């Protein structure tokens, strides 16, 4: 990725571009302070989704399990199809009728899983420790409260690409659009018809937005902190980034070009 393209990102950028070769994930390019601990904001949902997948692999929970208000399943809560609003007390719609982005829904799913445990311990044992993410901690709510280094974010990305610590069938189910016909809004990028989402990660589909020219099966998440993770399992490529500049109009304009350039770099490596 060119220095000129890096220079267009405001604030301090750190990123890693990844490529899977024969089961080994290589770092095609990297830049910035990869050890600086930064807020991931909603990219936290990628760690939560992996932890939920571990629960399913261990047969302690099921995606179809009813754990939310109005009978919403674990999959509904994680895919923003539960009908719950962004936060507790916000307007609701019937389950499975619209893609309503809901931090509250994701937090509710975690609470239902952890029981008397804490989200911090749960994520630590299911994700952070097994993947060697030594700088990563949950400092606030699970849906948006993880802080960690860009190196650790890259480790999480590798776990999705290969995948590590998760059955491939479970990974594939999580990154497949759930209730793919639903319309919805991607915060910061507007309404999409349809608005595909997996059981945690956003799936690109035909949306023209931050995922640039990545294929329809690409998946990931971005956060209000300016962090992002974007992956494609079929191509075996990915990119993660953290930033000191919060998400804003600059990202809406820059990210489609930037993520497209990252994919090109990875595929040509």
Helices and strands as residue ranges (DSSP letters): H 3-7, E 13-21, E 24-31, E 38-39, G 41-43, H 44-57, G 69-71, H 74-78, H 103-114, H 119-123, I 124-128, E 137-138, E 146-148, H 150-162, H 168-174, E 184-186, E 190-192, E 202-203, E 219-222, E 228-232, E 237-243, H 249-267
